[in-house]
Structure formats: C-alpha cells, structure tokens
Amino acid sequence: MRDILILISFIFFTAKSFGQDIQFSQFYAAPLYLNPAFAGSAEMTRVGVNFRNQWPGLDQTFIAYSAYVDHFIEGKNSGLGLVVNGSFETLSNLANNEVGLMYAYRVRLGGNSYLRLGAQGSFATRSAAFDDVILSAQLDIDRGVVMPGPGAPGFEDRTRSFLDLHSGILFYSEKIWLGLAGHHINRPEVSYLEGGMDPLAIRYSAHGGIRFDLPRGFINDYVNNTRQERYISFAFNYRRQGLFDQLDLGTELFFDPIVLGLWYRGIPTRIGLPNNEALIALIGFSFDNGMDIGYSYDFTLSSLGWRNSGGAHEISLRYNFINQLWKPENRNRLPIFQY
C-alpha cells in the first residue's frame, strides 16, 4: 500500500510538472531564472550554474538545472543576460529546455533607491515518452497493485517547440528589495494532441526581503586582523501558476565568508490540499576571488515522507569577475547575498 501511495504522489507531481515550472530552493542563486530584472544586478560580469536532484530516494526522480551569464553596462544603466534552463523527469522521460536572452534597464529613483525593468525572450522545447506512464485508472488502491491495461496514448510527434516571453520589475535600496515577475505571458501552446488547446499557465511570482547589518568582527588571517562583514536577512518568494501556489519564507545569516540559511516552503493556512512541502537547510561560502558556492537540502514535510523521497539536493556555483570593480564606491548592488 505504501508503494502505491508513493506512486500516486509521484504521478500527481508529474501531472503538475506538465503545467508547472521547476523550482529552486536557492532561488536567489538562480537570479535570471527568478526574474529577468535581475540581469546585470551584480553590476559586474558573472556566470553561474544551479543543479537540483529532487526525490533521489524514489525509483523515479526529477532533475533540474539553470546556467546563466550576465553583464552590466555602466554607461547605459543596462544589464544583458543569457540563461539556459532545463529539467528532466524519469517517469515519462519528460524534458523541458529553454534558452533565453534578456535585457534590464536601471532607473534611479533618488538617493540609493533604484528600479529595474526586465524582459526576456526564449526558445523552448518540451518532449516526452509516454510508453511507460501509468494512468490513475490502472491503480487499485484497495489491493495496492497496478492493473494491466493500456497506458498513455502514443504520439508521432513527441516534441513541442515554442517562443516564450517573460518580464519583471525589481525595486531595491540599501536595505530592502521587492520584485514582481510574470513568466509565459504569451501563454504558449504545449499540448501534444493535434489541434489541442493546452496553453501554458502564466507563472506569477513576488519576492523580496530586508537586510540588517550586524556589528563587524575581526578575522585573523595569520598576517593581520581584517574586518569581517556580518548581516542577517529575512526574505520570501511567492509563486502561483494555474491552480498551484507556494510560498518560501526564510532567513540567512552571513558572516564572511560563510552564509547559513533556514527556509520553509508551504502555505500551512491554506484550505484544501495540504501544502507543507519542505524545510530547507543551507550553507554557502563566498571567497575573495569572486567564487560563491552553495549547498542546500530539502527535508520533505509532505505526505510523501522524507525517508521515502530522500528529500532534495541542490548545488549552486557562481563566479563574479570582481576585477571589474575598479570603482567599488560607485556600486549600487542589491542588498542580497543571493543565496
């Protein structure tokens, strides 16, 4: 019976994956995936990659990645970005891939407050193999078995290609930030059926937070004592797509060069289906040479269970070309460590 329940949960997740985008626990470490307005937000050139392995304890898993590069043109107050996103789900061999170009413009509102406006155009593909998919009609819950019978229908063309459009806006000052983004605003058609009507639902997201600086300490580097930057931040990320929504709430403590974070994903007060998904622990390192490394683990809180699912592992790598900061006093970067 337990195996059948796990299978049902995974099928439910797979059904959602057809209409839902991938998610990252370290969403600020995948800034261009989160919001096109983040393009150039580091005010230098940076490259990064994110990798997520969800539910490794099951026979069927879900893999996702995002790789990006962006650059800030100081004289034009503009940011340019290139992002490659992808995911693969082994139950139906469902693969989503996207290559996107984005542009963001920075407007100074006064003092140290800024507004960034971003837009993105992408070429995306979606492919699947339905031969081994088990439909809900084949499940006998009372006996805990899978009944024989025809699976999902086959399709001659198992790949869909389409143009995808995204946009976003981002406000930030020295201590706070708030962003809004809309993905798939053109609602591309993703149905595998000839003449089918299955437009991809728009993904809306709102994200923001506040940062509090802590008293600086000293680090003994065996030559002399250097000042240590320390701060704590509280942030959120709300997403809604179709009938599904989620909220991430958390805090991160940065004491150079280490960042520690704790996040909760879910909406516990929601009426209806339970939406308590995961508790997320994070550790990261920021090195003086511009390299940032982060690792997080999701402890599953849903009925699927942590021991059954194996949680989720996520790794982020980012390199900032800090040698471009020849005038660091002129930087107007976001007050986020971006893990």
HELIX and SHEET records of a PDB file:
HELIX    1   1 ARG A    2  GLY A   19  1                                  18    
HELIX    2   2 PHE A   27  ALA A   29  5                                   3    
HELIX    3   3 PRO A   31  LEU A   34  1                                   4    
HELIX    4   4 PRO A   36  PHE A   38  5                                   3    
HELIX    5   5 GLU A   74  LYS A   76  5                                   3    
HELIX    6   6 SER A  136  GLN A  138  5                                   3    
HELIX    7   7 TRP A  306  SER A  309  1                                   4    
HELIX    8   8 ILE A  322  GLN A  324  5                                   3    
HELIX    9   9 PRO A  328  ASN A  330  5                                   3    
SHEET    1   A15 ARG A  46  GLN A  54  0                                        
SHEET    2   A15 PHE A  62  ILE A  73 -1                                        
SHEET    3   A15 SER A  78  GLU A  89 -1                                        
SHEET    4   A15 LEU A  94  GLY A 110 -1                                        
SHEET    5   A15 SER A 113  SER A 127 -1                                        
SHEET    6   A15 THR A 159  TYR A 172 -1                                        
SHEET    7   A15 ILE A 176  HIS A 183 -1                                        
SHEET    8   A15 ARG A 203  ASP A 213 -1                                        
SHEET    9   A15 ARG A 230  GLN A 241 -1                                        
SHEET   10   A15 PHE A 244  PHE A 255 -1                                        
SHEET   11   A15 ILE A 258  GLY A 266 -1                                        
SHEET   12   A15 ASN A 276  SER A 286 -1                                        
SHEET   13   A15 MET A 291  THR A 300 -1                                        
SHEET   14   A15 ALA A 312  ASN A 320 -1                                        
SHEET   15   A15 ARG A  46  GLN A  54 -1                                        
SHEET    1   B 2 LEU A 139  ASP A 140  0                                        
SHEET    2   B 2 VAL A 145  VAL A 146 -1                                        
SHEET    1   C 2 GLY A 217  ASN A 220  0                                        
SHEET    2   C 2 ASN A 225  GLN A 228 -1                                        
END                                                                             
